[in-house]
Amino acid sequence: MKVLFIGGTGFISTAVSRQAVALGIQLFHLNRGQRETDLTGVQQLTADIHQPADVRLALRGLAFDVVVDWIAYTPEDIERDLALFQDRVKQFVFISSASAYQKPPTHPIITESTPLANPYWQYSRDKIACELRLMQAYREQGFPVTIVRPSLTYDTNFPIAIGGWASYTLPDRLKRGLPIIVHGDGSSLWVVTHSDDFARGFLGLLGNGQALGHAFHITSDEVLTWNQIYATIAEALGVQAEFVHISSDFIAQVAPDLTGNLLGDKTWSVIFDNSKIKTFVPGFQATIPFHEGIRRTLAWFDADEKRRVVEVEVNREMDRIIAAYRGK
Ligand SMILES: NC(=O)c1ccc[n+]([C@@H]2O[C@H](COP(=O)([O-])OP(=O)(O)OC[C@H]3O[C@@H](n4cnc5c(N)ncnc54)[C@H](OP(=O)(O)O)[C@@H]3O)[C@@H](O)[C@H]2O)c1
């Protein structure tokens, strides 16, 4: 199978790429070539996806069985992809987001039939619009789309709600004994998924004719409270965490930029029913519990000091929210 990933060196797609190559998939990446990666066996096409002439040049003379766009966020991105790949691929995979599912959920068990509606987060509404456009293309032109909706998925990043998920800011805070913010009373339920687990489910969908026209989420079956998620990170670091529990509404008032991520996503309890991916990819089961996955993540950061970036702005925002909450 000849497969193109637009993106491919990200938090999820790096693990997927590694496993794809191990399975013997002939894998191409189209990205700007700016990320640190230990991937081998991938053929690199260097272009900025937003520079159409460069993209056409990079793709000239190449044909793929499957294209996965890891970095499409708006209907304009989808129109570009339709123009590039209509009638030219056997399968096109759009990476959507589980945040597209109805918020607040009227029922905490999320299936692929849960309505898509998110009044709080433009990012999620844009993903919904992308899905709708692709399903229209599927119905009207037979465009061979498969939609995949990751929920909070981690590898070389931290699956957290507040504190800078792409950097070492939160672990650094914990190590320095500084308080961290946990939204609500920390008892709402959430699911985090290791990218290596996601990859095994995901790769079972590639080249899978039954998956055309369908949408899937792929998550762990381990359900945790947010208190457990943060406590597990602290435990893996060998420190005691000081939690400051603050309601999502209050946080969103003090820091409006966090509204979508909280009220449009992580505020609400969700439990993912993974029956569909297990039916289409027999044998799939997430096997990496968070207490193990987070140790792998920390080991990756421990391996190179340059990776342990601390974001000053994120720390400032956390301090500001805590100070406002404590009335200082
Ligand atoms: N992780 C989660 O919890 C989660 C949850 C829900 C949905 N998602 C979805 O998952 C997707 C992200 O997956 P990911 O982990 O692979 O991505 P990622 O961590 O965002 O990585 C982005 C990838 O795209 C490339 N890239 C970025 N800008 C580019 C540009 N202008 N032109 C060409 N390449 C570009 C990057 O390489 P260069 O920088 O070298 O170009 C890199 O390979 C998104 O669609 C997101 O909405 C993720």
The ligand as an SDF file (V2000), in Angstrom:
LIG
                    3D

 48 52  0  0  0  0  0  0  0  0999 V2000
   -3.6220   14.8490   19.8540 N   0  0  0  0  0  0  0  0  0  0  0  0
   -4.8810   15.0120   20.1800 C   0  0  0  0  0  0  0  0  0  0  0  0
   -5.2270   14.8600   21.3660 O   0  0  0  0  0  0  0  0  0  0  0  0
   -5.9270   15.3220   19.1580 C   0  0  0  0  0  0  0  0  0  0  0  0
   -7.2570   15.3130   19.5570 C   0  0  0  0  0  0  0  0  0  0  0  0
   -8.2340   15.6010   18.6060 C   0  0  0  0  0  0  0  0  0  0  0  0
   -7.8730   15.8470   17.2960 C   0  0  0  0  0  0  0  0  0  0  0  0
   -6.5650   15.8580   16.9420 N   0  0  0  0  0  0  0  0  0  0  0  0
   -6.2280   16.1440   15.5450 C   0  0  0  0  0  0  0  0  0  0  0  0
   -5.0460   15.4560   15.1750 O   0  0  0  0  0  0  0  0  0  0  0  0
   -4.3710   16.2050   14.1830 C   0  0  0  0  0  0  0  0  0  0  0  0
   -2.9460   16.4440   14.6160 C   0  0  0  0  0  0  0  0  0  0  0  0
   -2.2520   15.2350   14.5230 O   0  0  0  0  0  0  0  0  0  0  0  0
   -0.6590   15.1260   14.6910 P   0  0  0  0  0  0  0  0  0  0  0  0
   -0.4200   14.6490   16.0620 O   0  0  0  0  0  0  0  0  0  0  0  0
   -0.0740   14.3350   13.5980 O   0  0  0  0  0  0  0  0  0  0  0  0
   -0.1990   16.6010   14.3910 O   0  0  0  0  0  0  0  0  0  0  0  0
    0.6310   17.7270   15.0210 P   0  0  0  0  0  0  0  0  0  0  0  0
    1.2990   17.3100   16.2760 O   0  0  0  0  0  0  0  0  0  0  0  0
   -0.2160   18.9550   14.9900 O   0  0  0  0  0  0  0  0  0  0  0  0
    1.8020   17.8590   13.8930 O   0  0  0  0  0  0  0  0  0  0  0  0
    1.6390   18.5960   12.7440 C   0  0  0  0  0  0  0  0  0  0  0  0
    2.3050   17.9130   11.5500 C   0  0  0  0  0  0  0  0  0  0  0  0
    1.9760   18.6840   10.3850 O   0  0  0  0  0  0  0  0  0  0  0  0
    3.1530   19.2640    9.8160 C   0  0  0  0  0  0  0  0  0  0  0  0
    2.8090   20.6270    9.4220 N   0  0  0  0  0  0  0  0  0  0  0  0
    2.4020   21.6470   10.2450 C   0  0  0  0  0  0  0  0  0  0  0  0
    2.1470   22.7450    9.5150 N   0  0  0  0  0  0  0  0  0  0  0  0
    2.3680   22.4060    8.2150 C   0  0  0  0  0  0  0  0  0  0  0  0
    2.2630   23.1220    6.9930 C   0  0  0  0  0  0  0  0  0  0  0  0
    1.8810   24.4010    6.9570 N   0  0  0  0  0  0  0  0  0  0  0  0
    2.5580   22.4650    5.8440 N   0  0  0  0  0  0  0  0  0  0  0  0
    2.9560   21.1770    5.8600 C   0  0  0  0  0  0  0  0  0  0  0  0
    3.0770   20.4410    6.9900 N   0  0  0  0  0  0  0  0  0  0  0  0
    2.7890   21.0630    8.1570 C   0  0  0  0  0  0  0  0  0  0  0  0
    4.2120   19.1740   10.8870 C   0  0  0  0  0  0  0  0  0  0  0  0
    5.5120   19.1110   10.3570 O   0  0  0  0  0  0  0  0  0  0  0  0
    6.3460   20.4760   10.0300 P   0  0  0  0  0  0  0  0  0  0  0  0
    6.1480   21.3930   11.2070 O   0  0  0  0  0  0  0  0  0  0  0  0
    7.7360   19.9910    9.8570 O   0  0  0  0  0  0  0  0  0  0  0  0
    5.7710   21.0510    8.7690 O   0  0  0  0  0  0  0  0  0  0  0  0
    3.8230   17.8580   11.5580 C   0  0  0  0  0  0  0  0  0  0  0  0
    4.2320   16.7810   10.7500 O   0  0  0  0  0  0  0  0  0  0  0  0
   -5.1300   17.5100   14.0180 C   0  0  0  0  0  0  0  0  0  0  0  0
   -5.9920   17.4190   12.9070 O   0  0  0  0  0  0  0  0  0  0  0  0
   -5.9300   17.6130   15.2930 C   0  0  0  0  0  0  0  0  0  0  0  0
   -7.1130   18.3820   15.1310 O   0  0  0  0  0  0  0  0  0  0  0  0
   -5.5860   15.6020   17.8510 C   0  0  0  0  0  0  0  0  0  0  0  0
  1  2  1  0
  2  3  2  0
  2  4  1  0
  4  5  1  0
  4 48  2  0
  5  6  2  0
  6  7  1  0
  7  8  2  0
  8  9  1  0
  8 48  1  0
  9 10  1  0
  9 46  1  0
 10 11  1  0
 11 12  1  0
 11 44  1  0
 12 13  1  0
 13 14  1  0
 14 15  2  0
 14 16  1  0
 14 17  1  0
 17 18  1  0
 18 19  2  0
 18 20  1  0
 18 21  1  0
 21 22  1  0
 22 23  1  0
 23 24  1  0
 23 42  1  0
 24 25  1  0
 25 26  1  0
 25 36  1  0
 26 27  1  0
 26 35  1  0
 27 28  2  0
 28 29  1  0
 29 30  1  0
 29 35  2  0
 30 31  1  0
 30 32  2  0
 32 33  1  0
 33 34  2  0
 34 35  1  0
 36 37  1  0
 36 42  1  0
 37 38  1  0
 38 39  2  0
 38 40  1  0
 38 41  1  0
 42 43  1  0
 44 45  1  0
 44 46  1  0
 46 47  1  0
M  CHG  2   8   1  16  -1
M  END
$$$$
